[in-house]
């Protein structure tokens, strides 16, 4: 098993999200999240270093909005040749309220999994 290189702990999530850039909006699904970034899946990923606004919908919480950029891409092809795309994103600007919510959420998930 490889060593974890992330600086911030992550929590597995299944949150709907919306990626909004100058070309429009892309429906996405968040797979995991940390105080510094997340992994999201969508049909049309952006390119590395592209910046966008991310709208996240956490359960029982008002929508969370942050600015982010694509850190890495993962493109896999299924048997039906339909791409399942993942983007690792880094938050570039998020309010203190958004960051505190994410940090608290991740900490609570880690406590539950102990």
Buried (B, 14 or more C-beta within 10 A) or exposed (E): EEEEEEEEBBBEBEBEBBBBEEEEEBEBBBBBBBBBBBBBBBEEBBEEEBBBBBBBEBEEEEEBBBEBBBBEEEEEEEEEEEEEBBBBBBBEEBEEEBBEBBBEBBEEBEEEEE
